[in-house]
Amino acid sequence: MEPPTNSISRESQPPRDWRRGFWSLIVTQFQTGFNDNGLKYLVIYLIIGMDLPQARRDSLVPIVGALFAIPFILFSMTGGYFADRYSKRSVTIGTKFLEIGVMAFFIVGLALRSLPLECAGVFLISTEGALFGPSKYGLLPELLPERQLSWGNGIIEFGTFLAGIGGTIAAGELAERFLAEYASAKRSAHRQRLAIVKDVLPVIGSAKAAAVTRRDIDRIMERMIGRSVTIGASRMFEIVRKMFSWALEKGLVEHNPCLGMKKPFATRKRDRVLSPDEIRAVWAALGAAETPISRDGRDVLKLCLITGQRLGEVAGMSRDELDFAKGIWTIPSWRSKNGHAHRVPLTETALAIIKVAVASAPTEFLFPGYGKDDAVKSASVGKAVRRSRERIGIPHWTSHDLRRTAATGMADLGVAPHVIGRVLNHRAAIHSSVTDQVYNRYSYDREKRAALDLWDRELGTIIGGTAAVIPLRSA
């Protein structure tokens, strides 16, 4: 039987509101694709920026990729069932509410800096995408005229592609800012936690905060001073005082036992700079196998004097931070004290030491620790320095004096203060104005190289022309 002549096909009379419904779906899909890729790559970038051995980071990255892929294998058919069994619009709305909950869950994990929670967020956001996918494609025939389906499929695929790119880029930016802002603070908090466990808890034990007295505070200080940790005692007093001030403000205690007490020692900045004779003595000792400092520790200390960089940053040097073609060592933001990446031009003397270390190091770290999965600890090198003072014949010198000596030497050679600040990666010195903070993005690599080359030549003259002669490592 012939259809009535006045019947109107779907193609000739599309839904009146198809444009609004279609573009709402495109926006929804873009948001899903953006969040999916954004969360996945944000976790990956944060792992890459973690203070972990390279092997550990390399093993975690594919785990995140697997957590993102597995839900599409497990739940895509479930999503298809929901799309057939229930209204596709209802499924879409339901998955969007799920996505909001997952994003809130992920933000909590990010705030707590909990990698397991962050990885769980990746799994859940991928699950949401797997459940939403079939409804997304099933909605197209309901929203578009038949003649528009190919066009609609192209638009939704193009939007998904753009969402993936946008999420990846946004994740990189967010990860960099997160690591730069929190890396330094996290390290400081970790050090304070360790100090409290080592020096405070053994004295007060399980006593409640309200029961701690001034005598307890005195005993903590006396215990540290007895170990000759005078500056540490002063800093610990400040930590305990701030801790009780916070507890008093929150109503957790009725008084602050530190009020009215004086710090045991005033913390003062060291001003020790090695004289030319002391530089010669230190350099000679660092070249002697009988010096009670490990071979790696001696090389680390030499590089501190040559480059002017911090002990911990030199000790943690790894192969992937070095560009031998350009003669540049890049300290990543998560390893630098102030949370900002730092490019260090390498002089011939520094390169000679580094190339020998690269050739002999069994791991990615140039100066591996005892476990071989991590770099030598700066604290271990610092202790070795204290043990070697008597043998070297220079009392009270520390590894940080080498950095201060390099900076003072460059200043004495006429290097401008702002260039020295750039060499040392002192953000306060180099970003002292709005112009520097916001507009000046010049790297100063040329000026830093000139300053370090000048200091390298001066160092060679002081040592007697032996600075650039680096003997092969002994076994």
N, C-alpha and C positions, 0 to 999 in steps of 0.2 A: 504494500500500500504506500502510495506516494505521500511524503510529508506535506503538511499544509504549506501553501506558497508563501504565507506570511510569517513562517517560522524564521527566527533569527539565530544564526550560529554564534558560538562563543567567540569566534575570531572577529565577527562583524560587530559584536557588542561586548567589549571587555568590561570588567568591573569598573564602576565609575571612580572608585578610590584606589585603583591599582598602583598609581604612582606613589601615593603616601605610604601604602603598605609595603611596597617594594623597597623604597628608600629607607624605611624604618628597619627592614630586614638587613639591608646593606650596612647600616650603622651598627646594628646589633652584632653582625658577623665581624665587622672591623674591630669592634671593641673586644670580642672574644679572641680573635687572632692576635691582636695587640697584647692582651694580657697573657695569653698562652706563651708566646715567644718572649715577652718581656720578663715574666717570672723565671722561665727556664734559663735564659741567658744571664739574668741578674745573679742567680745562684752560681752559675758557672764562673762568671767574672769575679764574684766574691771569693770563690774557692781559689781561683788563680791568684788573687791578692792576699790570701791567708799566709800567715807566718808558719808554713809547713814545709817539710822536705818536698822537693820536686816530685819524687816518686809517689808520695802520698797524694799530692794534688793531681798527678796524672791518673791515679786510680779512681779518684772521686768524680772527675768530670764525666767519664762514660757512665757512671752509675746514675748521674742526674739525667743523662740522655735516655737511659733505659727506663727510668721512672716516668719520663715524659712519653715514651713510646708505648709502654705496656698497656696503659688504659685504652688506647685505640684498638689494641688486639683483643682485650678482654670485654670491652663494653660497647663497641660499635654495633654489634647485633642487638644488644639490649636497647640501644638508642633507636634502632630500626623498629623494634617491637613497640616501644613507647609511641613512636610516630604513627604506627598503624592502629594501635589500640586506643590511643587518646587523641584529643584535638592537638594538632601540631602547634597551634597558637598557645595552648596550655602548657605543652612541653617546653616551648621556647621561653615562656614566662617563668616556668619552674626552674629551668636551668640558669636563667639570669639571676634569680634569687640565690641559687646555689653558688654562682660565681661571686656574688657580693659577699657571701659568707666565707668563701675560700680566700678572697682578697683580704678580708679582715683577719682571718687566721694567719695568713702569710705576714701581714704587717706586725702581728704580735711576735711571730718567730723572728722577724727582722729586728724588732726592738730588743728582743732578748738575746740577739746574736746567736740563735740556736740553729745550727746546721740541720739537725734532724727535723725540726719543725719547718724550716725552709724547704727541705726536700719533700716533706709531706705535702706542703703547699703546691709544689710542682706536680706531684702525682694527682692531687685533687683537681687542680685547674685543668689538667689534661683529661681527667675523667669527665669533667663538665663539658669539655669540647667534644669528646666522643659521644656523649648522650645528646648533644645539641645538633651534631652534624646531619643525621638523617632527616630531622625535622626541617632543618634549613633548606635542604634541597627539595624536600617534599612540599614545602610551601610555595615554591616557584610556580608550579602549574596552577595553584589556586589563586595566585596574585596577579599573574601576567596573562595577557592574551596569547594565544598559541603562537602567533607570528612573532612575538617578542621573546620567546623562551631562549633562543640561542643568544640573543643580545643580553638577556638577564643573566644567563650562565657566565658569559664573558665578564660582565660587570662584577659579579660576586667573586669570581676567581681573581680578577685584577685587584679588587679590594682586599682579598685575603693575602695576596702577595705583598701589597703595600703595608698591610697591618704587620706582617712578619718582619719586614724591613724596619718599620717604625719602632716596633717593640724591641728589636735587637739593638738599635741605636740608642733608644731611651735607657735600656738596661745598662749599656756601657757608661753612659753619662752618670746615671744614678749610682752605679757601683763605684766609680772613681770618686764622686763627691762623698759617698758614705765612708769609704776607706780613708780618704784624706781627713775627714772630720773626726772620725772615731778611733783611728789606729793608734794615734799618740796617746789619747785618753785611756784606751784599753790597756796599753802597756803600763802606764802609770798606775792604774788601778790594780793591775796584777802585781806589780812590785809592792804596793802598799799592803795588799792582802798577804803576800808572803812575809813581809816584815812583821805584821801583826801576829801571824801564826808562830813566827820564830821567837819574837821578843816579848809580846804582850800576854798571849795565852798561857805560857809556862808560869807566869807570875800570878795572874788572877784566876787561872783555872776555870772552873765552871761557875764562879761567883756571878750573881746577877749584877747588871750594870749599876743599879741603884746602891749596891753594897760596896762598890769600889771607892777607896779612900785616897787621900793625898799620899799616905804612906805607901800605898800600892803603886802609885805613879812614881814615887821616889825609887822604889825597888826596881821598877822597869828601867829607869834611867841608870841606876847604879849597875845593873846587870850589863847594860850595853857599854857603859864607860869602862867597866872592868875588862872588857874585851878590846879596849882602845877604839871603840866605834863612837868617837866623840861627835862628829858631825851627824852621824846616823841617829844618835840619841837626841840631838836637837830637832832633827826632822821628825822623829817618832813622837816627840812631845807635841809638835804641831798637829800631827795626825790625830793623836788621842784627844787633844783639846778640841779640834774641830768635830770629832766624832761625838763627844759629850755635848758640845754646843748644839749640834743637830738633834740629839736625843732630848735635850732640855726644851728646845723649840717645839718638838713634837709631843711633849708631855710624857715621854717615856721615863725620865728621871726627874728628881726634884732639885738637883743641884749638879754643878759641874765641878768635880774635884780639882780640876786644873786651874780654876780661877784663883788669882792671887799668887800663883806659883811662877817662878822665873824659869826660862829655858836653861838647861844645864850648861849649854855653850851656845854662843851666838854663831849662827851659820854665816860664814863669810866666804866670799868668792876667792878662789885661789889666784895668786898672781905669779906663780912660779914659772919662770922662763929659763930654759937651759942656756948656759953660756957656751961659747965656742969650744972651750976645753971639755965641758960636760957633754956636748954633742959628740965630740970625738970619742970620748970614753964610752958613751952609750952605744954608738955605732960599732965600735970595736967589739964590745961585749955581745952585741946582737949578731956578730959574724963568727962568734966562737962557740963551738959545739959544747964546751964544758960549762957555759953559762946555764944556770938552772931554769931555763925557759925552753919550752919545746921548739922544735924547728919551725913549725907553723906559727907559733907565738912570736918568734923572733922576726919572721917575715911580716906578720901583721903589724908589729910595732914599727918596723922600718917604713911600711906604707903609710902609717899614721903620720910619721914625721915628714915624709915626702909629699903627701897629698893634703895634709891638714884635715883629714876627715876623722869622724868619731870612731872609737875603738870597735864598738858593736857593729857599725856599718861596714868597716873593713873586714872584720872577722867573718861576717856573713856573706862575703862576696861569692857569687856563683858564675858559672860559665855564661849563662844566658844574659847576664848584665853587661857583658863586655863586647865592644865593637872594635876589633883590632884594626880593621881597615881605616876607621876614623880616629882611632886612639882615644876612645871615649868609654868611660865606665858610668853606667846609669844606675843610680840607687833608686829603686821603685818607691812609690809613696808609702806603701805599707811597711817598708823597712826604715825609712828615714825618721828621725826623732820628731820632726815637726809635721809629718804626714804629707809632705810635698816631694814629688820626684826631683832628683838632683843629678845633673850631668857633670861628671868630673873629667876634665881633660887629663890624659896620662902622659907623663914625661918619659924620656928614654929610660931613666933609672927605674921608675915604677913599672914600665912595660917589661923590663928585663926580669924583675922579680916575679911579676904575674905570669909571664910565659913559662918560667921554670915551674911555678906552682901548678899551672894548667897541665903541663906535661907529666907531672908526677902524681897529681891528685887522683884517687881512685873513684871519686864521686863527682857530682855536679858542683859541689862546693870546693873552692880552691884550698880551703883550710878546714878539712873535716874534723868533727869531734870524735870522741871515743866510739860512739855508736855507728859511725859512718853514714847515718841517714840524716845527719844535721851538721851544721858548722860548729867550729870550736866556740865555746862560750866566752864572751868577753870577760865575765867574772873570773874565769880560770886564768886568762892571760893577766888580768889585773893582780891576782894573787901571786902569780909567778914573778911579776915585777917587784912586788913587795919582798919576796924571798931573795931576789937578786940584788937588792940595794947594797948590801954589805960587800958583796963580791965586786960590784961595779965601782963602789966607792963614792956613790952619790946618795946621800940620805934624803928621804922624804920626797923623792920624785915619783910621779904617777904617769900612767899612759896618757892622760889628758894633757899633761905638760907638753907632750910632743905636738899636739894640735895647737896649743897656745904658742909654742916656740915657732912653729911654721907661720902662724898669723903675724907674730911680732917680727919675724925675719922679713916677711914680705913688706910690712909697713916700713921697716928700716931701709928697704931697697927702693922706696918711693912709690909703691903700689897704692892706688887710691883706696880709701876706706870702703867705699861702696863696692869695689871689686873684691876686696878681701871678704866682705860680707857675703858676696855671691859665691866665692870659693868655699866658704865655710857653711853655706846654706843656712845663714841666719836670716829668717824671714823678717824679724823685727827691724834689722838693719837695712834690708833691701826694699822693704815695702813700707817705708816710713811716711809716705805721702799718698794722697788720693790718686795722683798720677801713676805712681808705681803700682798701687793696689789694683787699679781698674784698667788703665790704658797701656802701660808699658809692658809689653810681652816679649821684649828682646831677650835672648838667652844669655848674652854676655860670654858665649863660649870662647870667642877670640881673645877677649880681655882676660878671662880666667886662665886660658892656656899660656898667654904671655906672662902672667904673674907666676904661675907654677913653674914654667921653664926658667924664669929668673931665679926663683927660690932654689930650683934644682941645681943650677950652676953655682949658686952661692954655697949650697950644701956641699957640693963636690969640692969647692975650694977649702971650706972649713975642715972637711975630713981628710983633705990632702990628695984630692983627685981620685979617690977610690970609690966615690958614691956610685958611679955608673958601672963599676966592675963587680958583677954579681957572680960569685962562684957557683958551680953546680952543687945541688943539694947532696949532702952526705946521707948515707942510709940511716 
